[in-house]
């Protein structure tokens, strides 16, 4: 059982607030929920949309087509009419004209008396969104008490008068809205309590659980919500974390590295454009062997590109950040649970192996909302060879061997202030005692020492995760796990079995662990135009999928699209390359004047 809602509104009319609120309500009613926001890159104006998928089974991604459209603005009727299912319901103000708009024959138009309700309740226009949400709950038969509870949580601080006025608007519209959806959503008895949050929010919580002490960032869509979440946790919940909005991305990277040098677990956050400014710092951390984690949420590039849309186009930027050769680790979560545990795990990997770690997300995963069970286990904190106790006194003229040549490539690490641990953290090549050198033999030894970490990283790397089984494999990395899992469910409903292979550890790649789960008849789905991870996989392991499917429109893969590619492959054979074209909602979300209606 599944119902798909879409809210369409002018920017500033509250589409995202309504979406998050309804998503929270459906989650509290015991359902699995995904909420997916879309908006153009405008300071003011344009069209915003928020798609909500509600299901009695786990749901991991948005859908192309919708059952219930909540058109807060008239533009929404135009922008989303082509994505309506055959028997969809369209709620809109009865003041909106539908002249010039053609809907599918089975679509039910349900004009709402919003102005009448507001007038009857003596309520301001700003409360129209409460009326629309009440109509949505009435359509699927969910008790109004769920909305009233949220209103109490939101408006109690504003006083009884405001709260009661919102409730009155909701009650009036709930009664007056009589159109019912085919699927009714009754509260699920005994359902566990689930979190409803975005990838950014859970990344922040995972980092805190992993011992984060400092987060430095310059705001950049779509990574900014990590900054906002951590500030809220610092100010409201008393978490012992320092959050700094720096003057630019260079300062953020340097501050995070400096904090780690001092023994504080620290991260810097940004998107691809900001990371471009951080890359010199990545190399400095690598040579100084100072642990640091960079959280990077990808968006459409190059340059400014389409900054509020999604893509997996920055992988090679992460691989090539800074000059020279050095190890780094790249991790890419695919679910909220992976966001949580990989955020904590990234801090562990950085400290254990004393190198830069990049936690690579994207707009789709970072800003979408999902339901998630509360974490059952707290992440373990592993600090590696960190020395916090005073060291034995050294002979005159000797320094602590911060860069001692070790078999596993990891040297003892000490923080400033620890007695007899004096050393320099430098961007220059160095002797074991940290003094700068251009000695050729020591250069060779230090390079080989740092490269020796690869063996341990190979052991630490988990195998790619396999979901289900079947004759054909849907392979993905990072955020596209959600659409792949939902496509797998769609195919299974049609009697087609497919396995999903997911990579969350992107680099370095252990060939043996990947070959252990690799099968023939594999199609790799990527959210970019050249198959970046497919190239990296071949470079590192020699493995090559029979086919790759690429999408680069600014939207993620939708499960319907993945299922269609798989069915075509089973029918006509796997094609070497499939480039996916957009198939719905072809209107640009800037302004409606481009279109005649």
Legacy VTK file of the C-alpha trace (Angstrom):
# vtk DataFile Version 3.0
C-alpha trace
ASCII
DATASET POLYDATA
POINTS 597 float
0.000 0.000 0.000
1.430 3.341 -1.065
0.170 6.906 -1.474
2.213 9.641 -3.150
1.522 13.290 -2.355
3.067 16.341 -3.998
2.864 19.888 -2.684
3.423 22.668 -5.210
3.697 26.316 -4.190
5.372 29.605 -4.965
8.644 30.123 -3.118
7.811 31.490 0.298
4.377 29.858 0.478
5.611 27.081 2.744
5.811 23.983 0.536
8.722 22.563 2.512
7.245 23.329 5.931
4.012 21.640 4.840
5.955 18.711 3.411
8.023 18.144 6.541
4.926 18.521 8.716
2.872 15.997 6.739
5.860 13.663 6.587
6.185 13.821 10.360
2.442 13.157 10.750
2.506 10.091 8.493
5.584 8.780 10.322
3.837 9.206 13.667
0.865 7.317 12.271
3.206 4.341 11.835
4.097 4.576 8.151
7.388 4.624 6.270
7.892 8.007 4.600
10.182 9.685 2.092
10.070 13.429 1.500
11.842 14.920 -1.510
12.186 18.724 -2.006
12.810 20.516 -5.306
13.436 24.215 -5.837
15.190 26.464 -8.348
18.298 28.508 -7.600
16.600 31.821 -6.894
16.932 34.215 -3.990
13.240 35.030 -4.371
10.463 33.644 -6.561
10.045 30.519 -8.614
8.222 27.299 -7.839
8.880 24.849 -4.983
7.714 21.259 -4.769
7.846 18.583 -2.084
6.950 14.957 -2.864
5.903 12.619 -0.033
5.763 8.844 -0.424
3.814 7.091 2.342
3.884 3.292 2.552
3.314 0.370 4.894
6.641 -1.022 3.627
10.089 0.605 3.753
10.395 3.402 1.201
13.707 4.902 0.163
13.073 7.328 -2.699
10.534 9.626 -4.399
8.217 8.663 -7.230
7.588 10.188 -10.640
3.803 10.115 -10.469
1.470 11.197 -7.680
-1.893 10.235 -6.192
-2.683 13.531 -4.455
-1.561 16.957 -5.664
-1.815 19.849 -3.206
-1.640 22.913 -5.452
-1.051 25.866 -3.132
-0.420 28.102 -6.149
-1.991 28.022 -9.606
1.447 27.392 -11.107
1.431 23.996 -9.412
-1.511 22.901 -11.596
0.601 23.538 -14.681
3.903 22.209 -13.414
2.566 18.893 -12.063
-0.478 17.974 -14.180
1.604 15.639 -16.347
2.790 13.630 -13.341
-0.689 12.803 -12.047
-1.773 9.168 -11.926
-4.921 8.137 -13.780
-7.186 8.485 -10.720
-5.288 11.211 -8.879
-6.953 13.942 -6.813
-5.990 17.581 -7.286
-6.695 19.924 -4.376
-6.510 23.645 -5.123
-8.216 26.879 -4.161
-11.570 27.271 -5.866
-10.385 30.758 -6.812
-7.864 29.248 -9.241
-8.975 28.925 -12.835
-8.184 25.690 -14.671
-8.851 27.212 -18.087
-6.274 26.127 -20.649
-5.128 23.143 -18.577
-5.796 19.604 -19.779
-5.920 16.797 -17.215
-6.108 13.043 -17.749
-9.732 11.812 -18.000
-9.667 9.979 -14.653
-8.170 12.820 -12.604
-10.534 14.250 -9.963
-10.405 18.027 -9.507
-11.264 19.035 -5.951
-11.449 22.828 -5.520
-11.199 23.818 -1.854
-13.149 26.665 -0.209
-9.975 28.029 1.375
-11.069 31.673 1.352
-14.450 30.741 2.830
-12.831 28.764 5.634
-10.390 31.559 6.478
-13.225 34.064 6.476
-15.433 31.883 8.669
-12.594 31.376 11.138
-11.531 35.060 10.978
-8.045 33.786 10.173
-5.262 35.451 8.130
-4.218 34.215 4.684
-1.004 32.781 6.131
-3.077 29.985 7.679
-4.175 28.636 4.298
-1.467 25.969 4.542
-3.105 24.521 7.643
-6.321 24.240 5.625
-4.525 22.440 2.784
-2.896 19.962 5.176
-6.261 19.269 6.803
-7.712 18.504 3.349
-4.852 16.076 2.695
-5.522 14.174 5.930
-9.257 14.113 5.238
-8.621 12.668 1.766
-6.773 9.641 3.150
-8.885 9.230 6.287
-6.170 9.997 8.835
-7.586 11.514 12.067
-7.244 15.280 12.369
-5.788 14.800 15.852
-2.380 14.111 14.275
-2.323 17.590 12.732
-3.687 19.174 15.889
-0.859 17.621 17.920
1.749 19.117 15.586
0.003 22.493 15.743
0.178 22.350 19.539
3.903 21.660 19.402
4.491 24.481 16.935
2.152 27.220 18.131
1.774 26.766 21.890
4.673 29.158 22.394
2.748 31.788 20.437
-0.209 31.696 22.776
-3.632 30.065 23.016
-5.282 32.501 20.618
-2.976 31.688 17.688
-3.068 27.953 18.457
-6.851 27.814 18.632
-7.209 29.824 15.426
-5.008 27.319 13.560
-7.012 24.438 15.003
-10.278 26.067 13.974
-9.072 26.448 10.368
-7.982 22.793 10.318
-11.284 21.562 11.765
-13.410 23.542 9.316
-11.487 22.365 6.246
-11.346 18.766 7.459
-15.160 18.737 7.502
-15.682 20.643 4.252
-13.202 18.593 2.189
-15.175 15.554 1.053
-13.038 14.102 -1.798
-11.485 10.779 -0.754
-8.434 8.995 -2.120
-8.711 5.368 -3.207
-6.246 4.299 -0.513
-7.057 5.198 3.088
-4.293 5.546 5.689
-5.469 4.317 9.046
-3.042 4.614 11.989
-0.798 1.540 12.244
-1.244 -0.106 15.627
1.931 -1.025 17.477
4.291 0.600 14.951
7.690 1.528 16.426
8.618 5.156 16.891
10.662 6.345 13.930
12.797 9.393 13.286
11.832 11.568 10.301
14.898 13.559 9.281
17.123 14.612 6.399
20.485 13.171 5.452
22.177 16.366 6.611
20.504 16.246 10.017
21.420 12.595 10.601
24.992 13.224 9.443
25.268 15.868 12.144
23.862 13.507 14.783
26.170 10.694 13.687
29.195 12.958 13.895
28.181 14.003 17.419
27.788 10.358 18.417
31.270 9.791 17.015
32.822 12.392 19.313
32.824 15.452 17.052
34.342 18.414 18.893
34.417 21.093 16.195
32.609 21.716 12.916
33.742 24.523 10.636
31.922 25.552 7.484
30.993 28.399 5.219
27.319 27.961 4.233
26.843 26.346 0.840
23.810 24.534 -0.546
23.176 21.648 -0.078
25.484 21.081 2.922
24.337 24.012 5.067
21.816 22.096 7.191
24.641 20.211 8.928
25.845 23.581 10.198
22.330 24.573 11.276
21.666 21.253 13.028
24.908 21.356 14.987
24.305 24.960 16.058
20.882 23.933 17.375
22.387 20.975 19.227
25.103 23.159 20.719
22.713 25.890 21.873
19.629 23.879 22.893
20.870 20.474 23.969
24.199 21.483 25.471
26.361 19.257 23.299
30.055 19.844 23.862
30.784 20.856 20.281
32.118 24.088 18.846
30.439 25.214 15.614
32.064 27.956 13.574
30.772 29.710 10.471
34.045 30.841 8.965
34.695 33.692 6.548
35.377 31.253 3.690
36.007 27.598 2.889
39.791 27.874 3.161
39.466 29.049 6.741
37.011 26.230 7.495
39.435 23.567 6.244
42.396 25.071 8.074
40.414 25.407 11.307
39.317 21.767 11.165
42.888 20.615 10.549
44.179 22.805 13.375
41.589 21.386 15.779
42.576 17.819 14.872
46.247 18.705 15.342
45.288 19.800 18.875
43.513 16.497 19.514
39.915 17.589 18.859
37.837 15.543 16.415
36.834 18.042 13.733
35.092 18.218 10.370
34.757 20.828 7.640
31.640 20.917 5.486
30.892 22.254 2.009
29.802 21.400 -1.530
31.922 20.903 -4.653
32.638 24.591 -5.305
33.717 25.165 -1.723
35.796 21.995 -1.703
37.707 23.359 -4.687
38.995 26.047 -2.331
39.844 23.471 0.328
41.996 21.225 -1.835
45.386 22.695 -0.884
44.471 22.047 2.733
43.678 18.407 1.888
47.254 17.901 0.715
48.667 19.673 3.760
46.732 17.381 6.100
47.946 14.359 4.133
51.639 15.283 4.394
51.388 16.395 8.019
49.430 13.157 8.648
46.845 15.143 10.571
43.439 13.479 10.557
40.533 15.484 9.184
37.076 14.761 7.762
35.512 16.743 4.925
31.755 16.489 4.456
30.939 17.262 0.813
27.359 17.354 -0.506
27.467 17.286 -4.308
25.319 19.407 -6.608
25.157 19.923 -10.361
28.340 21.385 -11.869
30.681 22.434 -13.255
31.053 25.924 -11.782
27.725 27.231 -10.488
25.887 24.731 -12.694
22.435 24.103 -11.227
23.222 24.604 -7.539
19.937 23.393 -6.048
19.747 20.124 -7.999
21.511 16.804 -7.578
24.292 14.855 -9.280
27.108 12.410 -8.529
29.627 14.364 -10.552
32.383 15.211 -8.046
33.983 11.807 -7.447
37.147 12.493 -9.428
37.419 15.915 -7.791
37.654 14.080 -4.475
40.215 11.645 -5.892
42.398 14.391 -7.338
42.121 17.017 -4.613
45.528 18.686 -4.113
48.787 18.004 -5.898
50.976 14.950 -5.513
50.193 11.379 -4.570
48.724 10.453 -1.219
46.161 8.196 0.345
42.720 9.427 1.236
39.504 7.597 2.049
36.198 8.381 0.344
32.938 7.185 1.891
29.465 7.671 0.406
26.365 6.851 2.480
23.184 5.608 0.828
20.652 5.662 3.676
20.005 7.602 6.876
21.482 4.718 8.865
24.648 4.866 6.777
24.744 8.650 7.189
24.714 8.142 10.943
27.308 5.404 11.229
29.600 6.571 8.418
29.756 10.089 9.874
31.046 8.563 13.095
33.130 6.002 11.227
34.811 8.671 9.112
36.164 10.270 12.283
37.531 6.878 13.364
39.190 6.158 10.019
40.763 9.627 9.920
42.329 9.225 13.360
43.328 5.569 13.065
45.128 6.094 9.767
46.042 9.778 10.168
44.822 10.964 6.788
42.010 12.958 5.134
38.612 11.284 4.879
35.891 12.591 2.580
32.269 11.855 3.426
30.574 12.288 0.054
26.838 12.927 -0.131
24.684 14.867 -2.619
21.668 17.144 -2.708
19.237 14.248 -3.051
20.346 12.397 0.083
21.409 15.471 2.038
18.115 17.363 1.774
15.554 14.569 1.402
13.733 13.305 4.481
13.346 9.648 5.417
12.009 7.571 8.273
14.604 5.757 10.328
14.489 3.570 13.424
16.308 5.060 16.373
19.947 3.837 16.412
20.263 0.673 18.464
23.982 0.969 19.029
26.207 3.923 19.763
29.191 4.156 17.414
32.498 3.068 18.894
35.186 5.718 19.108
38.629 4.559 17.947
41.456 7.076 18.196
44.348 4.987 16.929
47.885 5.765 18.057
46.958 8.983 19.851
49.141 9.710 22.903
47.639 11.973 25.558
49.959 11.143 28.485
53.337 12.721 29.171
56.247 10.946 27.470
59.668 9.964 28.859
62.249 12.713 28.864
64.338 12.845 25.707
68.119 13.254 25.475
69.393 16.749 24.838
68.887 17.774 21.206
66.396 15.000 20.468
62.771 15.433 19.463
59.765 13.176 19.622
59.582 10.976 16.513
56.181 12.076 15.277
56.835 10.501 11.872
58.582 7.333 13.025
58.952 4.740 10.300
56.534 1.963 11.220
55.480 -1.264 9.566
51.777 -0.322 9.312
52.575 3.225 8.165
50.981 4.850 11.217
53.280 6.759 13.560
52.593 7.654 17.204
50.609 10.885 17.288
50.857 13.395 20.085
49.058 16.676 20.693
50.507 20.021 21.774
50.926 20.346 25.527
51.914 16.747 26.182
55.307 16.758 27.881
58.255 15.653 25.754
56.128 15.417 22.638
57.348 18.548 20.910
57.224 18.353 17.118
56.224 20.320 14.041
53.191 19.672 11.861
54.406 20.853 8.493
53.453 20.868 4.851
57.080 20.036 3.967
58.599 16.589 3.722
60.293 15.713 6.988
62.577 13.503 9.020
61.114 11.155 11.592
61.434 13.896 14.233
59.372 16.273 12.022
62.199 18.581 10.933
61.972 19.606 7.272
64.178 17.722 4.855
65.024 17.337 1.194
67.053 14.204 1.796
66.286 11.833 -1.063
66.500 8.619 0.959
64.215 9.947 3.719
61.757 11.213 1.116
61.530 7.679 -0.283
61.083 6.162 3.164
58.368 8.612 4.227
56.425 8.087 0.989
56.599 4.322 1.462
55.616 4.657 5.120
52.467 6.587 4.196
51.655 4.136 1.407
52.012 1.218 3.853
48.665 2.286 5.324
46.976 0.850 2.233
47.252 -2.715 3.535
45.380 -1.807 6.710
42.797 0.189 4.783
42.175 -2.813 2.534
41.476 -4.890 5.637
39.211 -2.227 7.120
37.174 -1.791 3.924
33.898 -3.749 4.116
32.619 -5.718 1.169
30.029 -3.907 -0.946
26.567 -4.658 0.437
24.313 -7.085 -1.437
20.533 -6.836 -1.116
18.494 -9.788 -2.316
19.347 -12.136 -5.156
18.527 -12.563 -8.825
19.893 -13.174 -12.288
20.609 -9.489 -12.898
22.417 -7.004 -10.666
21.556 -3.339 -10.128
24.821 -1.752 -8.998
24.934 1.730 -7.467
27.063 3.893 -5.211
26.173 6.413 -2.541
22.733 8.008 -2.583
21.299 5.963 -5.453
20.837 2.977 -3.146
17.343 4.226 -2.248
15.965 4.301 -5.805
17.652 0.948 -6.502
15.999 -0.748 -3.515
12.590 0.640 -4.456
13.124 -0.476 -8.073
13.980 -3.931 -6.756
10.602 -3.998 -4.949
8.766 -2.856 -8.094
10.408 -5.609 -10.122
9.679 -8.245 -7.494
5.989 -7.255 -7.578
6.087 -8.212 -11.270
7.818 -11.510 -10.579
11.291 -10.289 -11.557
14.147 -10.907 -9.119
17.133 -8.585 -9.141
19.956 -8.159 -6.668
21.220 -4.729 -5.600
24.958 -4.179 -5.121
25.843 -1.013 -3.209
29.207 0.679 -2.713
29.573 3.031 0.258
33.375 2.682 0.590
34.540 4.253 -2.666
38.304 4.554 -2.220
40.678 2.837 -1.851
39.127 -0.316 -3.306
40.184 -3.809 -2.263
39.873 -5.908 -5.458
39.472 -9.204 -3.605
36.572 -8.043 -1.454
34.744 -6.656 -4.476
35.345 -9.721 -6.646
33.856 -11.852 -3.849
30.412 -10.281 -4.427
30.635 -9.435 -8.137
28.482 -11.274 -10.680
27.911 -11.208 -14.403
24.829 -9.447 -15.807
25.475 -6.246 -13.878
24.151 -2.811 -14.833
25.734 0.111 -13.017
23.433 3.107 -12.436
25.107 6.462 -11.844
23.815 9.998 -11.453
26.390 11.508 -13.831
27.114 11.608 -17.561
30.353 9.586 -17.871
30.116 6.712 -15.372
32.719 8.019 -12.936
32.629 5.171 -10.431
32.514 2.588 -13.207
35.818 4.046 -14.445
37.326 4.007 -10.957
36.177 0.437 -10.402
37.897 -0.712 -13.598
41.064 1.224 -12.745
41.324 -0.319 -9.282
39.987 -3.855 -9.831
39.779 -4.587 -13.554
36.047 -5.259 -13.182
33.656 -3.858 -15.734
29.847 -4.150 -15.712
28.076 -5.379 -18.838
26.065 -2.175 -18.915
25.871 1.253 -17.365
22.895 3.570 -17.117
23.522 7.293 -16.696
21.223 10.108 -15.667
22.345 13.732 -15.416
19.247 15.921 -15.625
19.590 17.348 -12.112
17.253 14.798 -10.578
18.125 11.448 -8.992
17.195 8.149 -10.536
13.569 7.285 -9.855
12.737 3.635 -9.148
10.327 3.496 -12.096
13.207 4.439 -14.429
15.599 1.848 -13.001
12.940 -0.861 -13.227
12.256 0.071 -16.862
15.958 -0.213 -17.762
16.213 -3.627 -16.066
13.081 -4.973 -17.781
14.367 -3.793 -21.144
17.717 -5.470 -20.450
16.020 -8.770 -19.598
13.921 -8.547 -22.740
16.394 -7.185 -25.302
19.785 -7.767 -23.700
22.018 -5.500 -21.633
23.068 -2.429 -23.570
26.588 -1.130 -23.086
25.240 2.301 -22.170
21.819 3.793 -21.472
21.372 7.521 -21.128
18.174 8.362 -19.323
16.054 11.281 -20.523
13.610 13.096 -18.263
10.075 11.825 -18.785
7.806 14.019 -16.659
7.405 17.520 -15.190
9.260 19.113 -18.086
8.532 22.669 -16.985
11.281 24.843 -15.599
10.593 25.893 -12.013
11.504 29.545 -12.551
8.408 31.434 -13.654
5.224 30.388 -15.463
5.364 33.207 -17.987
7.472 30.967 -20.219
4.418 28.793 -20.794
0.971 29.660 -22.106
-1.925 28.467 -19.963
LINES 1 598
597 0 1 2 3 4 5 6 7 8 9 10 11 12 13 14 15 16 17 18 19 20 21 22 23 24 25 26 27 28 29 30 31 32 33 34 35 36 37 38 39 40 41 42 43 44 45 46 47 48 49 50 51 52 53 54 55 56 57 58 59 60 61 62 63 64 65 66 67 68 69 70 71 72 73 74 75 76 77 78 79 80 81 82 83 84 85 86 87 88 89 90 91 92 93 94 95 96 97 98 99 100 101 102 103 104 105 106 107 108 109 110 111 112 113 114 115 116 117 118 119 120 121 122 123 124 125 126 127 128 129 130 131 132 133 134 135 136 137 138 139 140 141 142 143 144 145 146 147 148 149 150 151 152 153 154 155 156 157 158 159 160 161 162 163 164 165 166 167 168 169 170 171 172 173 174 175 176 177 178 179 180 181 182 183 184 185 186 187 188 189 190 191 192 193 194 195 196 197 198 199 200 201 202 203 204 205 206 207 208 209 210 211 212 213 214 215 216 217 218 219 220 221 222 223 224 225 226 227 228 229 230 231 232 233 234 235 236 237 238 239 240 241 242 243 244 245 246 247 248 249 250 251 252 253 254 255 256 257 258 259 260 261 262 263 264 265 266 267 268 269 270 271 272 273 274 275 276 277 278 279 280 281 282 283 284 285 286 287 288 289 290 291 292 293 294 295 296 297 298 299 300 301 302 303 304 305 306 307 308 309 310 311 312 313 314 315 316 317 318 319 320 321 322 323 324 325 326 327 328 329 330 331 332 333 334 335 336 337 338 339 340 341 342 343 344 345 346 347 348 349 350 351 352 353 354 355 356 357 358 359 360 361 362 363 364 365 366 367 368 369 370 371 372 373 374 375 376 377 378 379 380 381 382 383 384 385 386 387 388 389 390 391 392 393 394 395 396 397 398 399 400 401 402 403 404 405 406 407 408 409 410 411 412 413 414 415 416 417 418 419 420 421 422 423 424 425 426 427 428 429 430 431 432 433 434 435 436 437 438 439 440 441 442 443 444 445 446 447 448 449 450 451 452 453 454 455 456 457 458 459 460 461 462 463 464 465 466 467 468 469 470 471 472 473 474 475 476 477 478 479 480 481 482 483 484 485 486 487 488 489 490 491 492 493 494 495 496 497 498 499 500 501 502 503 504 505 506 507 508 509 510 511 512 513 514 515 516 517 518 519 520 521 522 523 524 525 526 527 528 529 530 531 532 533 534 535 536 537 538 539 540 541 542 543 544 545 546 547 548 549 550 551 552 553 554 555 556 557 558 559 560 561 562 563 564 565 566 567 568 569 570 571 572 573 574 575 576 577 578 579 580 581 582 583 584 585 586 587 588 589 590 591 592 593 594 595 596
